[in-house]
Amino acid sequence: MEVHGPASESLRLSEHYRQLTDDELIAIAQDTSELTEMAQQALATEISQRKLTIPMQLPPSPPPGTEDGETEDPYAEDRQVVQIATVYSLSDALKLQALLDQSEIPFFMGEEKATRAEQVTTNFRNGVPVGVMKIGVPWAQAAMQHYEPADEPATPEDQLDEDLAVHCPRCHSEDVVFEQLVNNPSTGDGSTKYAWTCASCGNQWQDQGVETKY
């Protein structure tokens, strides 16, 4: 019996969409509500590879309120704004804006929900969230395959690597060489120490391997 796993299903979907015409792909892309997540990804990939532009169809306006004052909106979930990225400079915001504009995808930037990067009043250094309506997320993800931000904040690990290093306790040089791990039977707890040699002054010492800051 032939067994179809996720990988084979993904290949099958990719081949299926590859055989469709541009118009057929665009027609399917107008409503992906009945497609599986894997099918949506395969469809978005094929559309991106062909560089097709999918006209963004906004859900119709909600119906008027009922007699008791309640308003039923069957498209409320599709209209929810989902964050797709965070930009840390105006230049990166403009890059992302150009890609979304090219695919005709409405977007919102910052807490003020600006529709243009130039209208953002939030400080980009603190990070400005970018969101699109939930219905447009697959197309936004396809467009962002070509998004390469130039300004990203340093991670805590990056900052630690820049600020901390192993130094020689005698001359404070960072030009040190790790020799070996040394067992310390006197402690009885199986602890080990790191043996180092300074390439600058020749000093040799052992420690717990904790980086030092000078």
C-alpha positions in Angstrom: 0.0 0.0 0.0 1.4 3.4 -1.0 1.8 5.8 2.0 1.7 9.5 1.4 3.6 11.5 4.0 3.9 15.3 4.4 6.9 15.5 2.1 5.1 13.6 -0.8 2.0 15.6 -0.3 3.9 18.9 -0.5 5.6 17.7 -3.7 2.2 16.7 -5.1 0.7 20.1 -4.3 3.7 21.9 -5.8 3.4 19.9 -9.0 -0.4 20.5 -9.2 -0.1 24.3 -8.9 2.9 24.3 -11.3 0.6 22.9 -14.0 -2.0 25.6 -13.6 -2.2 28.7 -15.7 -1.6 32.2 -14.3 -5.3 33.0 -14.4 -6.2 29.7 -12.6 -3.7 30.5 -9.8 -5.0 34.0 -9.4 -8.6 32.7 -9.2 -7.7 30.2 -6.5 -5.7 32.8 -4.6 -8.9 35.0 -4.4 -10.3 32.6 -1.7 -8.0 30.2 0.2 -10.3 29.6 3.1 -10.9 26.0 2.1 -7.2 25.2 1.4 -5.1 23.4 3.9 -2.1 25.2 5.4 0.3 23.1 3.2 -1.8 23.9 0.1 -1.7 27.6 0.9 2.1 27.5 1.3 2.5 25.6 -2.0 0.2 28.1 -3.8 2.0 31.1 -2.3 5.4 29.7 -3.4 4.3 29.1 -7.0 2.7 32.6 -7.2 6.0 34.1 -5.9 8.1 32.2 -8.4 5.9 33.4 -11.3 6.0 37.0 -9.8 2.2 37.2 -10.1 0.3 40.1 -8.6 -2.9 39.0 -6.7 -5.5 41.8 -6.5 -6.3 42.2 -2.8 -10.0 41.7 -2.3 -11.2 43.1 1.0 -14.0 41.4 2.8 -17.4 43.1 2.3 -18.6 45.6 4.8 -20.4 44.1 7.8 -24.2 43.9 7.7 -26.2 46.5 9.6 -26.9 45.9 13.3 -29.7 43.8 14.5 -32.7 45.1 16.5 -31.0 44.5 19.8 -28.0 46.6 18.8 -25.6 43.8 18.1 -23.6 43.6 14.9 -22.7 40.3 13.3 -19.6 40.4 11.1 -18.8 37.0 9.6 -15.5 38.4 8.3 -14.3 39.8 11.6 -11.6 37.1 12.0 -10.3 37.7 8.5 -10.1 41.5 9.3 -7.9 40.9 12.4 -4.5 42.5 12.0 -1.6 40.0 12.3 1.9 41.2 12.9 4.3 39.9 10.2 7.5 41.8 11.0 9.2 44.5 13.1 11.3 47.2 11.4 14.0 49.2 13.1 14.6 52.0 10.6 12.7 54.1 8.0 14.8 52.6 5.2 13.8 49.0 6.2 10.1 50.2 6.5 10.3 51.6 3.0 11.8 48.3 1.6 9.0 46.3 3.2 6.4 48.8 2.0 7.6 48.5 -1.6 7.2 44.7 -1.5 3.8 44.9 0.0 2.7 47.6 -2.4 3.9 45.5 -5.4 1.6 42.7 -4.3 -1.2 45.1 -3.5 -1.4 44.1 0.2 -2.7 46.7 2.6 -0.6 47.0 5.7 -0.4 48.9 9.0 2.7 50.2 10.8 3.1 51.2 14.4 0.6 51.7 17.2 -0.9 54.5 15.1 -1.7 51.9 12.3 -0.1 54.1 9.6 -0.7 53.0 6.1 2.6 54.6 4.8 6.1 54.3 6.3 6.5 58.1 6.1 3.5 58.6 8.4 5.0 56.5 11.3 5.6 58.7 14.4 7.0 56.0 16.6 10.7 55.8 17.1 12.0 53.2 14.8 14.9 52.4 17.2 12.4 50.9 19.5 11.0 48.7 16.8 7.8 49.4 14.8 5.4 46.4 14.3 4.1 45.8 10.8 0.8 44.0 10.4 -1.6 42.9 7.7 -5.2 41.5 7.8 -5.2 37.8 8.6 -6.7 37.1 5.1 -3.6 38.6 3.5 -0.9 36.8 5.6 0.0 34.1 3.0 0.5 36.7 0.3 2.5 38.9 2.6 4.8 35.9 3.5 5.4 35.2 -0.2 6.3 38.9 -0.8 8.6 38.9 2.2 10.8 36.2 0.7 12.7 39.0 -0.9 12.8 41.2 2.2 16.3 41.7 3.6 16.4 44.2 6.5 19.6 46.1 6.9 19.0 47.4 10.5 18.4 44.7 13.1 19.1 45.1 16.8 22.0 43.1 18.3 20.8 40.1 20.3 21.9 39.8 24.0 24.3 37.0 22.9 25.9 39.3 20.4 26.3 42.1 23.0 27.8 39.6 25.4 30.3 38.4 22.9 31.4 42.0 22.2 31.7 43.0 25.9 33.1 39.9 27.5 36.2 37.9 26.8 38.8 35.8 28.6 41.7 37.9 29.8 45.1 37.1 31.2 45.1 37.9 34.9 48.7 39.2 34.7 48.8 41.4 31.5 45.0 41.6 30.7 45.7 40.5 27.2 42.9 38.7 25.3 45.4 36.7 23.3 45.0 33.6 25.4 45.0 29.9 24.4 42.8 27.2 26.0 45.0 24.2 26.8 42.8 21.6 28.5 40.2 20.7 31.1 41.8 19.8 34.5 40.0 17.5 37.0 40.2 18.6 40.6 39.9 15.5 42.8 40.5 17.4 46.0 37.0 18.9 45.9 35.4 15.5 45.7 32.5 16.9 43.5 34.0 16.0 40.1 34.5 19.6 39.2 36.9 20.7 36.5 38.9 23.8 35.7 40.0 25.4 32.5 43.8 25.6 31.8 44.9 28.7 29.9 48.2 30.1 28.5 48.7 33.7 27.6 50.4 34.0 24.2 51.5 37.6 25.1 53.3 37.1 28.4 53.5 33.3 28.8 51.4 33.3 32.0 49.6 30.0 32.8 46.6 29.7 35.0 43.4 27.8 35.8 39.9 29.1 36.4 36.3 28.1 36.2 36.0 29.2 32.6 34.1 32.4 33.5 34.7 35.2 31.1 36.1 38.4 32.6 35.4 42.0 31.7 38.0 44.8 31.8 
